[in-house]
Amino acid sequence: MSFEAVWTEEAAETYNRLKSQAESARNSRSKSGKAKSSREEGLFKQVAKCIQMLLENPRHPALQTHEFGSLSNPYSRKEKVFEAYAQQGTPAAYRVFWCYGPAKGKITVLAITSHP
């Protein structure tokens, strides 16, 4: 079952900022003739892939999805918030925090942030 994304303002701002940084880096890279992707391009690609996989299958093994107890679900205190890995084995690796809802077939992306 595929899910539809619902974004919090914070998550949408972070996603758009990462996307803008990646596009800017790609443009400057192509002007300079470099072939290797920049760090910003790689980060956005990983975050975008994580969200795509999350919407296709929240239990995909590569996401290493698990419950995250420090955030509360904005729709129901009884429901859980989850953490999915966008990066692994990287200092300050990025994570995507999400929950099911507000309706069936929807996933809310709560935050996209680097791991402390």
Contact map, one row per residue, 1 for C-alpha under 8 A:
11100000000000000000000000000000000000000000000000000001100000000000000000000000000000000000000000000000100000000000
11110000000000000000000000000000000000000000000000000011100000000000000000000000000000000000000000000000100000000000
11111000000000000000000000000000000000000000000000000011000000000000000000000000000000000000000000000000111000000000
01111100000000000000000000000000000000000000000000000010000000000000000000000000000000000000000000000000111000000000
00111110000000000000000000000000000000000000000000000010000000000000000000000000000000000000000000000000011110000000
00011111000000000000000000000000000000000000000000000000000000000000000000000000000000000000000000000000011110000000
00001111101100000000000000000000000000000000000000000000000000000000000000000000000000000000000000000000000111000000
00000111111100000000000000000000000000000000000000000000000000000000000000000000000000000000000000000000000111100000
00000011111110000000000000000000000000000000000000000000000000000000000000000000000000000000000000000000000000000000
00000001111111000000000000000000000000000000000000000000000000000000000000000000000000000000000000000000000001100000
00000011111111100000000000000000000000000000000000000000000000000000000000000000000000000000000000000000000011110000
00000011111111110000000000000000000000000000000000000000000000000000000000000000000000000000000000000000000000000000
00000000111111111000000000000000000000000000000000000000000000000000000000000000000000000000000000000000000000000000
00000000011111111100000000000000000000000000000000000000000000000000000000000000000000000000000000000000000000111000
00000000001111111110000000000000000000000001000000000000000000000000000000000000000000000000000000000000000000010000
00000000000111111111000000000000000000000000000000000000000000000000000000000000000000000000000000000000000000000000
00000000000011111111100000000000000000000000000000000000000000000000000000000000000000000000000000000000000000000000
00000000000001111111110000000000000000010011000000000000000000000000000000000000000000000000000000000000000000000000
00000000000000111111111000000000000000000001000000000000000000000000000000000000000000000000000000000000000000000000
00000000000000011111111100000000000000000000000000000000000000000000000000000000000000000000000000000000000000000000
00000000000000001111111110000000000000011000000000000000000000000000000000000000000000000000000000000000000000000000
00000000000000000111111111000000000001011111000000000000000000000000000000000000000000000000000000000000000000000000
00000000000000000011111111100000000000001000000000000000000000000000000000000000000000000000000000000000000000000000
00000000000000000001111111110000000000000000000000000000000000000000000000000000000000000000000000000000000000000000
00000000000000000000111111111000000001011000000000000000000000000000000000000000000000000000000000000000000000000000
00000000000000000000011111111100000011001000000000000000000000000000000000000000000000000000000000000000000000000000
00000000000000000000001111111110000000000000000000000000000000000000000000000000000000000000000000000000000000000000
00000000000000000000000111111111000000000000000000000000000000000000000000000000000000000000000000000000000000000000
00000000000000000000000011111111111011000000000000000000000000000000000000000000000000000000000000000000000000000000
00000000000000000000000001111111111000000000000000000000000000000000000000000000000000000000000000000000000000000000
00000000000000000000000000111111110000000000000000000000000000000000000000000000000000000000000000000000000000000000
00000000000000000000000000011111110000000000000000000000000000000000000000000000000000000000000000000000000000000000
00000000000000000000000000001111111000000000000000000000000000000000000000000000000000000000000000000000000000000000
00000000000000000000000000001111111100000000000000000000000000000000000000000000000000000000000000000000000000000000
00000000000000000000000000001100111110000000000000000000000000000000000000000000000000000000000000000000000000000000
00000000000000000000000000000000011111000000000000000000000000000000000000000000000000000000000000000000000000000000
00000000000000000000000001001000001111101100000000000000000000000000000000000000000000000000000000000000000000000000
00000000000000000000010011001000000111111100000000000000000000000000000000000000000000000000000000000000000000000000
00000000000000000000000000000000000011111110000000000000000000000000000000000000000000000000000000000000000000000000
00000000000000000100110010000000000001111111000000000000000000000000000000000000000000000000000000000000000000000000
00000000000000000000111011000000000011111111100000000000000000000000000000000000000000000000000000000000000000000000
00000000000000000000010000000000000011111111110000000000000000000000000000000000000000000000000000000000000000000000
00000000000000000100010000000000000000111111111000000000000000000000000000000000000000000000000000000000000000000000
00000000000000100110010000000000000000011111111100000000000000000000000000000000000000000000000000000000000000000000
00000000000000000000000000000000000000001111111110000000000000000000000000000000000000000000000000000000000000000000
00000000000000000000000000000000000000000111111111000000000000000000000000000000000001100000000000000000000000000000
00000000000000000000000000000000000000000011111111100000000000000000000000000000000001100000010100000000000000000000
00000000000000000000000000000000000000000001111111110000000000000000000000000000000000000000000000000000000000000000
00000000000000000000000000000000000000000000111111111000000000000000000000000000000001000000000000000000000000000000
00000000000000000000000000000000000000000000011111111100000000100000000000000000000111000000000100000000000000000000
00000000000000000000000000000000000000000000001111111110000000000000000000000000000000000000000100000000000000000000
00000000000000000000000000000000000000000000000111111111000000000000000000000000000000000000000000000000000000000000
00000000000000000000000000000000000000000000000011111111110100100000000000000000000000000000000000000000000000000000
00000000000000000000000000000000000000000000000001111111111100100000000000000000000100000000000000000000000000000000
01111000000000000000000000000000000000000000000000111111110000000000000000000000000000000000000000000000001000000000
11100000000000000000000000000000000000000000000000011111110000000000000000000000000000000000000000000000000000000000
11000000000000000000000000000000000000000000000000001111111100000000000000000000000000000000000000000000000000000000
00000000000000000000000000000000000000000000000000001111111100101000000000000000000000000000000000000000000000000000
00000000000000000000000000000000000000000000000000000100111110111000000000000000000000000000000000000000000000000000
00000000000000000000000000000000000000000000000000001100111111111000000000000000000000000000000000000000000000000000
00000000000000000000000000000000000000000000000000000000001111111000000000000000000000000000000000000000000000000000
00000000000000000000000000000000000000000000000000000000000111110000000000000000000010000000000000000000000000000000
00000000000000000000000000000000000000000000000001001100011111111000000000000000000111000000000000000000000000000000
00000000000000000000000000000000000000000000000000000000001111111100000000000000000110000000000000000000000000000000
00000000000000000000000000000000000000000000000000000000011110111110000000000000011110000000000000000000000000000000
00000000000000000000000000000000000000000000000000000000000000011111000000000000011100000000000000000000000000000000
00000000000000000000000000000000000000000000000000000000000000001111100000000001111000000000000000000000000000000000
00000000000000000000000000000000000000000000000000000000000000000111111000000001111000000000000000000000000000000000
00000000000000000000000000000000000000000000000000000000000000000011111100000001100000000000000000000000000000000000
00000000000000000000000000000000000000000000000000000000000000000001111100000000000000000000000000000000000000000000
00000000000000000000000000000000000000000000000000000000000000000001111110000000100000000000000000000000000000000000
00000000000000000000000000000000000000000000000000000000000000000000111111001001100000000000000000000000000000000000
00000000000000000000000000000000000000000000000000000000000000000000001111111111100000000000000000100000000000000000
00000000000000000000000000000000000000000000000000000000000000000000000111111000000000000000000000000000000000000000
00000000000000000000000000000000000000000000000000000000000000000000000011111010000000000000000000001100000000000000
00000000000000000000000000000000000000000000000000000000000000000000000011111110000000000000000000000000000000000000
00000000000000000000000000000000000000000000000000000000000000000000000111111111000000000000000000000000000000000000
00000000000000000000000000000000000000000000000000000000000000000000000010011111000000000000000000000000000000000000
00000000000000000000000000000000000000000000000000000000000000000000000010111111100000000000000000000000000000000000
00000000000000000000000000000000000000000000000000000000000000000011100110001111110000000000000000100000000000000000
00000000000000000000000000000000000000000000000000000000000000000011101110000011111000000000000011110000000000000000
00000000000000000000000000000000000000000000000000000000000000001111000000000001111100000000000011100000000000000000
00000000000000000000000000000000000000000000000000000000000000001111000000000000111110000000001111000000000000000000
00000000000000000000000000000000000000000000000001000100000000111100000000000000011111000000001111000000000000000000
00000000000000000000000000000000000000000000000001000000000001111000000000000000001111110000111100000000000000000000
00000000000000000000000000000000000000000000011011000000000000100000000000000000000111110000111100000000000000000000
00000000000000000000000000000000000000000000011000000000000000000000000000000000000011111100111000000000000000000000
00000000000000000000000000000000000000000000000000000000000000000000000000000000000011111100100000000000000000000000
00000000000000000000000000000000000000000000000000000000000000000000000000000000000000111110100000000000000000000000
00000000000000000000000000000000000000000000000000000000000000000000000000000000000000111111100000000000000000000000
00000000000000000000000000000000000000000000000000000000000000000000000000000000000000001111100000000000000000000000
00000000000000000000000000000000000000000000000000000000000000000000000000000000000000000111110000000000000000000111
00000000000000000000000000000000000000000000000000000000000000000000000000000000000011111111111000000000000000000110
00000000000000000000000000000000000000000000001000000000000000000000000000000000000011100001111100000000000000011110
00000000000000000000000000000000000000000000000000000000000000000000000000000000001111100000111110000000000000011110
00000000000000000000000000000000000000000000001001100000000000000000000000000000001111000000011111000000000011111000
00000000000000000000000000000000000000000000000000000000000000000000000000000000111100000000001111100000000011110000
00000000000000000000000000000000000000000000000000000000000000000000000000000000111100000000000111110000001111100000
00000000000000000000000000000000000000000000000000000000000000000000000010000001110000000000000011111000001111000000
00000000000000000000000000000000000000000000000000000000000000000000000000000000100000000000000001111111111100000000
00000000000000000000000000000000000000000000000000000000000000000000000000100000000000000000000000111111111100000000
00000000000000000000000000000000000000000000000000000000000000000000000000100000000000000000000000011111011100000000
00000000000000000000000000000000000000000000000000000000000000000000000000000000000000000000000000011111110000000000
00000000000000000000000000000000000000000000000000000000000000000000000000000000000000000000000000011111110000000000
11110000000000000000000000000000000000000000000000000000000000000000000000000000000000000000000000011011111000000000
00111100000000000000000000000000000000000000000000000000000000000000000000000000000000000000000000011111111100000000
00111100000000000000000000000000000000000000000000000010000000000000000000000000000000000000000001111100111110000000
00001111000000000000000000000000000000000000000000000000000000000000000000000000000000000000000001111100011111000000
00001111001000000000000000000000000000000000000000000000000000000000000000000000000000000000000111100000001111110000
00000011011000000000000000000000000000000000000000000000000000000000000000000000000000000000000111100000000111110000
00000001011001000000000000000000000000000000000000000000000000000000000000000000000000000000000111000000000011111000
00000000001001100000000000000000000000000000000000000000000000000000000000000000000000000000011110000000000011111100
00000000000001000000000000000000000000000000000000000000000000000000000000000000000000000000011100000000000000111110
00000000000000000000000000000000000000000000000000000000000000000000000000000000000000000001111000000000000000011111
00000000000000000000000000000000000000000000000000000000000000000000000000000000000000000001111000000000000000001111
00000000000000000000000000000000000000000000000000000000000000000000000000000000000000000001000000000000000000000111
